[in-house]
Amino acid sequence: TEIQDRMKLAHLISTAEYSFTPIMLKEYYLYERSGKYRLTLIAPEEWPDTTCPYGECVARVRQLGDSTWEKVVDDEVSEESISNYNKKYN
């Protein structure tokens, strides 16, 4: 099941529009509107007025070392989150 889920996710991302080169293990956000997908660096809560021009966020993802993608589970703590926390509060 996990492999099938990753294959589906990889297919969605391969059809998504994005204008950057993904960095391994960095978190990105996959949005969908009217059957079209967009990969961005911007989290749903970061959009001004909470209005995202790309539709609904369907997944928070990251690219693995083997160039496959995985969905990031909400209870995982990323190194980026820890770094941002340390910059803010330390």
N, C-alpha and C positions, 0 to 999 in steps of 0.2 A: 504494500500500500504506500509506504513512504517513497519508494522509487517511482511509482506511478504518479504520485502527487508532485514530485520534483520534475518529472517529465512534462506534466501539464503546465506547471509554473514556467518551466523553461520555454515551452511553446508560446505561452502568453507573452513573455518578455521578448521573445524573438520577433513577435509581431508588433511590439510596442514602439512608439516613437520616443527618441531621446537624442540629445545633441551633445553628449559627453562620453568619455570612455570610462566605464565603470571600474572602480578600484576594489580589489578583492577585500572582502569582509566589511566593507562600508555599507551602511544601511541606506536603502532607497525605498521609495514609495511607488506602488503601482496603482494607477487610477484607471477607471473605465467609465466611458460615456458613449452611449449609442453603439456599443460593440467595438469601439476603438480604445486602444490602451496607450497609456503614456507613463513613462518611468521618470520620476523626478527626485530631487534631493529634499524637497519640501514636504514636511509632515502635514497632515490635515489641520492640526491646530495652529500651524504657522501662517496660514493664509489670512490676509487682512479681511476683516469682516466675516471670517469663516466661510467665504465664498471661493471655492476652488474652480478654476476654469476648465479643469479636466474631468470633472464628474466626481464619482465616489471612489474613495480609497478602498481597494480590494485586498491589498496585502502590503506588509512591510517586509522587504526582502534584502538578501545580501548574496553576493557572488562568492562561491567557494573557490578553493585553490585549483580544482579540476575544471573550472569554468562553468560548473552547474550552479543553479540558484536554489536557495532554500528560503522558506517563509520564516521570519523571525517571530518567535513566540513572545507574547507580551511580558511574561514573567522573567525573560532573559534580560540580563543587564549587560549592555554593550560597553566595550572599552571607551567608545566615543561618549556615551552617557556619563561614565565615571570621569572622564577628562573634562567634560563641560561642567560637571558638578564641582570638580576641584578648582576650575578657573573662577567660578562664581563665588564659592564660599571659602576658599583657602587663600 
